[in-house]
Amino acid sequence: MLHVVSPDYGVTDLPVIVDLATKEKIDIAQQLLHTFKDIGLSNAKPELQTEPKVTDEVKISGLPYAAINTVAEEEGADLIVVGTKSNHSAWENAFGTNAAQVVKKSPCHVLVVPEGARFKGFSMVGFAADLHETDPYHLWKACKMLEPFHAVIRCAHIEKEGKGNESKLRIEELKEFFANNPIALQITFHTLEEESIEIGLEAFANEWNLDLVVMTSPHRDVFGQLFHKSMTKQMALHSKVPLLVLK
């Protein structure tokens, strides 16, 4: 468990006062984090077969997402779990929340949990296919991760209106691949045309009452990041359903 606090500069730049204010924030955060951990473990205990080992830590950083990703890399984390708020400022909509920045730069998979989400298992899961050549592998990997939940996987490709013919052919190829290489979970395949991918995925999640949406986040170089609109970032900002991003 990690909580990041920003240095407290306040109304003065006197080093001693700044240090005292920041130390006070850290002390309060550590107390709250210990309490949060105790309450969480107490609530989860009836569902647990073994007692988990949970550590907690408070870090200081002006960029919380950078600290989160650094710790995840240092610890060799397999998954980052991060929450996101329902309402965002104009700045966050333009440049992204901490959750969106974690997704963009993380060294591992990320599970984004929207404010107000309630966990009821992952029985109905949506996989957003971009019809890239690596889709069969990513879909297979998602199915392996979700096998313990006995989930039904609904694989969907959202295409902008008027451009769906080629996509229907390629989704048929994906469907054929899994027909020839069966897995333990049930998979269905869907193509939809919408004015935007975000709107399409949100409508798809509502239509099928999804418990989780899975997306992939491909690695891009600096120029690719400048000129490509990140769908995972947009979904991390606006999704009402928990979002699992496979890196």
N, C-alpha and C positions, 0 to 999 in steps of 0.2 A: 504494500500500500504506500502510495507516494502522494504527498501534498506539497505544492510549490507556493512559496510566498515571495512577493516582490519586496525589494529593499525599501524601507520607509524613509524617503527624503524629507517629507513634511514641508514646513515653511522655512526651514533653515538648512544650511549646508555645513553646520558645525559637526565634525566627525563624531565627537563623543555623543551628542544628542541623537544623531542618526543611528549610531550603533546601539544605543539603549532602546530606541523605538523599534528597531528591527529585531533585537533580541526579545523584546516583549511580544512581538507578533509571533515569533518562532515558538516561544514558550506556550502561548495560548493555543497555537495550531497543534503542537504536540499533545497537549491535554485533550483537545477535541478529537484528534485522530485516535488516541488510545480509547476514548469513550466510544467512538464510532466503531472501532474494531470489536470491542467487547459486545456491543449491542448486536452487531452483524453476526458474530459467531454464535451468540445466544439464540438469535432468531433462526439461524441455519441449522443448529444442532440436531433437531428432530429429523432432518433430511439426510444427515451425513452418516456414513458407515464408519469413517475413521476421523480422528481429530486432525484438522489441517494445520500445517505450520504457516503462520501468517506473520510477516514482519511489517513494520511501518517506519516511515522515514519522512522528515521534513527537509526540503531543500530551498535555498535562496536563489532566485533567478529573475531577471527582468523579462525573460521570455519563457513562460511555463512550458510551452510545447517543446522547446529545445531541451529543457531539463528532463522532461518525460522521455523523449527519444534517446537522450544520452544515457540515462539510467537503464532503459530497456536494452540498449546495445551493450553496455557494460555487464549487465546481468545475463545476457544471452536469452532474453525473453522470447517465448514462442507467441505470445499474444499480449496486446495492450487493451485494457478495458477502460473506456473514458466516457463520461457523461456529457450531454450537451443541453443547453437551455432551449426553451420553446421560442422566446422572443430575442431578436438580434438587433443591434444598433446598425446604423447605416455603414459605419466603419466595418463591422463584422460581415455584413452582407457583401461589401466590396472586397475585403481582403481575407475574410475567413475567420472563424472562431479558433480557439485553441484546439478544439477537437478536429476541425478541418485541417489545421496545420499539422497536427499529429499524424493524421491519415496521409497527408501529402509527403511527409518526410520520414515516416517511421521505418525502422529496420526490420519490422516483423508485421504479422497480421494485426488488425485492429478491430475491436468490437465497439461500435458507437451506440450508446444507450440514450435515447431521447428522454427528456424530462417527462415524468408521468407514466413512462412505460412500466408495465407489470409483467413479470416473468410467469409464463404458464406453459413452459416447455416449447420445443421447436417442432411441432407436428406438421406444420405447413410452411414450407420455405420457398422463397423465390430466388432464382439465380438469374442475374442480368447478363445475357450473352451479347458480346459485341461482335461475334462471328469472326474473331481473329483465329489464326491457325492453332493457337495454344488453348482455345476454349475447351476442347475435349479433356485436356490435362487438368485445367482449373476446375471444371465441373466434377471430374472424377475425384479430385482432392477434396472439394467441398463435400461430396457424398461420403467420403471416408471419415471426415471430421464429424459428420452429422449422423453416422450409423447408430451410435448409442441411443439417439432420440427416436429412431424408427420413423424418420421424417418422410413426408411426401415432397419431392422436389418439383417445382414448376419452373421450368427453364423458359425464359421469355426474351425475345429480341424486340426492342422498340425502335421502329424506323420512322423518320419524319414522313409526313403525309405525301403520297405520290411517288415514293421510292421503295416500295415494298416487294416488287417481283423478284429481284435478285436475292433478297434476304430470305424469301420463302424457300428458294432452292437450297440455300446454304444451311438453313435450319433443318431441312430434310436430310442433308448430309450428316449433321450432328446427331440427328435422331437415328439414322442408320448405323452410325458408329456405335452407339450404346445398345442398339438391337443386336449387333454382332459381338459386343463386349459387355454382357449384362453385369449389373451390380446388385447389391442386396436391397437397395431402396427403389421405390417406385418413382419414375420420372415421366413427366408430361412436357410437351414442347408447344410453345405458343409464339405467334408473331402478331404484333400490333402496330398500327399506324397512329401517331399522335403528333401534335404540333411541336412537342419537345420531349426529350427522353425523361426529364424529371417528372413532367406531368403524366407521361405514360406509365412510369414505374409506380408513381403514387396511386394512379387509378387501378393498376394491376394488383397492388398490395391490398387496396380496399375491396376489390372484386372478389379476391380469393381469401380474404381475411388472414393475410400472412403474419406469421410470428417472427419472421426474420427475412431480411433481404441480403443476398450475397452478391458482391461486386468484386471485380479485379482491378488492381491499380498498377498498370504497367510502368516500368522504369523509363523515364525520358531524360534526355540530356537538357542542358540549360535552354537551348533554343526551342526544344520541344515543349518545355514548361511554359515558355513565354507565349507561344502561339496556340497552345491547345487548351480548350476550356475543360477543366477537370470535372467529370460527372460525379466522381466519388466525393469531391469537395462539395459540390452542390447538394448531393444527397445527405452528406454529413451535416450540412446546414439546415436542411428542411424536412428530412424524413421523420415521420411519426412512428415508424417501425424500427426496431433495432437493426443496425446495419453492420454486417461482417465484411470487412475489406481484406481480400487476399492480396498480399504483395507479391 
